[in-house]
Amino acid sequence: MITIQGFAKLCGCNTQTLRYYDRIGLLAPAKVDEWTGYRYYEEDQAMRFVKIKNLQQADFSIEEIRPLLEENEDRLAEAFERKIEEHQQKLERIRKIQRSYLKETMDMQNMIRTITDFVEGRMGDPKLWKEFGLDDAQETEISARVHEMLADWLTEIRNASGEIAQSMAREEANVMKTVMDAMTNNNPEGKDLIMAAAKDDNQAMGNEIPADAEKVFERSGWEHISDWLAEVPDLSDGKQNFFEFKVRDDSPVNDGGFPTLALAVMAAKFGAMNGGMTCNAGRSSDGINHFTLYRK
């Protein structure tokens, strides 16, 4: 027999390692002196130590190692092969995560840039904000709501883009640019065009107001939206809301960014997002400003 110090030297480890292996039931000393507590090992136990050390280095858990110590060399070799395969699969998963991380980073950068460009480029006109009679604090709140809405829409479209690419049998389209283009052309629900494609819908989904929607509020002949905004009824009951503007050629409402801003204002002031909402804006045929609210 050999002392624990001698056995540690033989195995190329320290005594703390041997005490740990004993404590977890992997490698117990051949004898422990009942009077002194000294630990003694048989030299051939070093072969068991080699198994334990190499299995640990190969990323086997303690629970995996314990039964393998009683297996023959053939079964041990099979266990190593299985572990190699497991690590290869894990490595491939990590590579996929790396690729998806790079793509997700680029997507997020594109989303942020798209939102920022849209808000700053399409909604920077002070006349557009003044239509609603908002003070500085309200403008900050509404602006934040616009960012939130655009982020929600772009997320929906990003999630649908894979389906679109598959249905069109081509690579993923630049759907974020598409939806921004749709919104700047007075179609803030332009995302529906994208979602329709993902569903193999052959008919474009526009902003038409359903025939069964009820007209609940209308105003004509006004100069600014703030003239009647406080009169809009409660919109927080979960119904769908459809806002229709028909305005003079010189009205800021004709700006392509207006529908998105209008939806954000209605959402912030009246909770109109609860049931969904749509905003149409176009030129009036009589030179008078009109607004109509439909609900369903």
N, C-alpha and C positions, 0 to 999 in steps of 0.2 A: 504493500500500500504506500501511498504518498500523501503528504500533508496537503492542506488546501493551498498553502503558499507554493509548494512544488507543483501541484496540479495546475494552478493558475499560470505559472511560468511555462509549463508544458503546452498549455492551450493558447498562450499568448493573450491572456486577458487579466483582469484583476479579480481579487477575491470577492469584491462586491457583486460582480456579475454572477459568480458561482453561487453566492448566497441568494441572489434574486432568482436564479433558475431553480434553486431548491425550494424557495418560498412559493413559486407558482407551479411546482410539481413537474418540471421538465427534467431536471438532473439533480437527484439527491445524492449526497455522499454515501459511499459504501458502508461507512461506519462513523458513528459519533460517540466519542468517549463519554460515558455517563458521569464521570467524575470531573473531568476537565472541560468537556464540551468541545474538545478538538475534533475537527472534521478530517476524515481520511477518504481518499479516492483510490480506485483501482486504475492503473494506467490505461487499460482498454476503454475506460469510460470517456476518454478523450475523443473516441470515434463518435460517441453520442453528442459530445459538445460540438464537433465539426458539423454534424447534421443540423443542430439547433441554430448555430451561427449562420450557416449558409441559407437555411430556410428563412430566417429573419431578414437577411440581406436581400433575399428575393421577394420580400414584401408579403410573406405568409404571416397571418395573424397567429397569436399564441394558441387560439382555439383550433386553427388549422394545423399547426405544428404538432400538437400533442398526439393525435392519432397516427400521424405520419412517422413518428419515431419508432413505431412498432412494425412498419412496413418494410418489405425487402427493397433492394435497389431498383428492381424493375418498376415497382409501384411508385417509388420515389421519383424516378425519371418521368413517369407519366404525369405526376403531380407538377413537376417543373414545366412540362410542355403545356399543361392546362393553364398554368400561371402566365407563361409567355403569351399564350393566346389571349388571355384576359387583359394583359397589359397592352397588347397590340390593339385590341378593341378600344381600350381606354384612351390610348394615344390617338386613335382615329377620331374619337369623340372630341378630344381636346383640339385636334386640327379643325374639326367642323366648327367648334365654338370660336376658334380664332378667326375663321373665315366669316362667320356670322357676325362676330364682333366688329370686324372691319366694315362690313356692309351696313350694320346697324348704326355705326358711327357716322358713316357717310349719309345715311338716310336721315339721321337726326339733324345733322348739319344742314341738309337740304330743307328739312321741315322748318327749322329755325329761320333760315335765310328767307324761305318763301313767306312765312308769316310776317317777318319783319319788313320785307320789301313791300308786301301787300298793304300792311297797315300804314307804313310811312309813305308809300307811293300813291296809294289810292284814297287814303283817308286823312291826308294831311291838310286838306283844304279847310280853313277856319270857318268858311261859310257853311260847310256841311255840318259841322258841330253846332254852330249857332242856330241851325234850324230847330234843334231840340231844346234850346234855352237852358243848356247845362252850365253849371258853374265849374270851377277848376276841379273841385273834389269829385263831382259827378263825372267829369270827363275822364279822370283817372280810373274810376270804377268801371265805366263803360269800356274804356280802352282795354282794361284787363279782361273784361268779358269777351271782347272781340278776339283777343289772343286765345282765350280759352276755347271759343267756338271754332276758330280756325284749326287749333290743335286737335280738337275732337274730330272734325271733318277729315283732316289729313290722316289721322290715325285710322279711321274707317277705310279710307281709300288705300292706304298702305297695306292694310290687312287684306283688302280685296284684290290688290294688284296681282297677286299670284294667280288667282282664279281668272282674272282678265287675260293675263298672258297665256294661260292654258287654253281658254276658250277661243282666243284669236290665233293660236298656234304660232306665237312669236315670243321674242324676249320681253321682259317686263317693260311696260311703257312708263314714260315720265308722267305718272298720273297726278303728281302734285302740281305740275305746271298746268295740266289740263283743267283741274278744278279751279285754279286761280283764274285762268282764262275765262272759264264759265262764269265765275262770280263777277268778273269785271265787265261782263256783257249782260248785267242785270239778271243773273240767274244764280243767286247764292246757294241754291240747292243743286248746283251743278254736279255735286258728288253723286246724285241719283243717276246721272248719265253713265257714270263709271260703274256704279253698283248694278245698273241694268245690264251692262255688257258682261259683268261677271256672272250674271244669272242667265246668260244667253238670251236675253230679251231683245227682240228685233225692233221694238218700238222705243224710241227715246222717251224718257220720262221727263216731261217738262214741269212747269209750275202752274198748270191749269188748276183753277179752283173747282173742287168737286161739285157736281150738280146738286147734291143733297146738302151742301153746306149752307148754313143760315146766315143771312145778312143781319148783323146785330148793331152795327154802328157805322155812320157815314157823315162826312163833312165835305162841303164844297165851298169854293170861293175864298179860301183862306190864303194868307200870305206866307205864314211859317207854321211848321208842325207844332211848335210850342203854343200856338193859338188854341189848340184843342187837345193836346196830349193829356192834360190832367183829367179830361172827361172820358177817356177810354175806360170801359168797364173792367171789372176784375177778370184776369185771365189765368188764374192759378188753380182752376178746378180740373185740370188734366185734359181738357178738350184740345183738339187741333185748332190752330189759329192761322188764318190766311189774311195777310195784309196786302191791299192793292192800292197803289198810288198812280194817279194820272195827273201829270203836272205840265205847266208851261215850259216852253223851250229854255227860258232863262233861269229856271229853278235849279238850285244845287242838287235837288233830288235826282236829277238826270245823271249825276256822277255815277260811274260804274261801281264805286265802292259803297254807295248808299244802302243797297239792300242788306249787306252784312252789318253795317252800322245800325240800321233800323232794327234788325233782329236782336242785336246786342242790347240796344236801349230797351226794347220791349221785355227782353228776358230779365234785365236788371231791375226795371221799374215795376213789372207786373208778374214776374214768374211765368212768362209765356212759354218757357222751354219745357214745362212739365208734360204737355201733351204733344209737343212738336209744333213747328211753325214754318211758314213760307212767306216770302215777301216778293211781290212783283212791283216793278216800277217802270212806267212808260210815259210817253207824252200824251197830253190830253188833246182832243180834237176840237175843243171849243175855247182854248186859251185860258181856261180856268183850272185851278188846282182842285183835285178831288182825292178823297181818301175813303176807302171802304174796308170794314173789318167783317170777315166771314168766320164762322165757327162751325165745327162739326164734332 
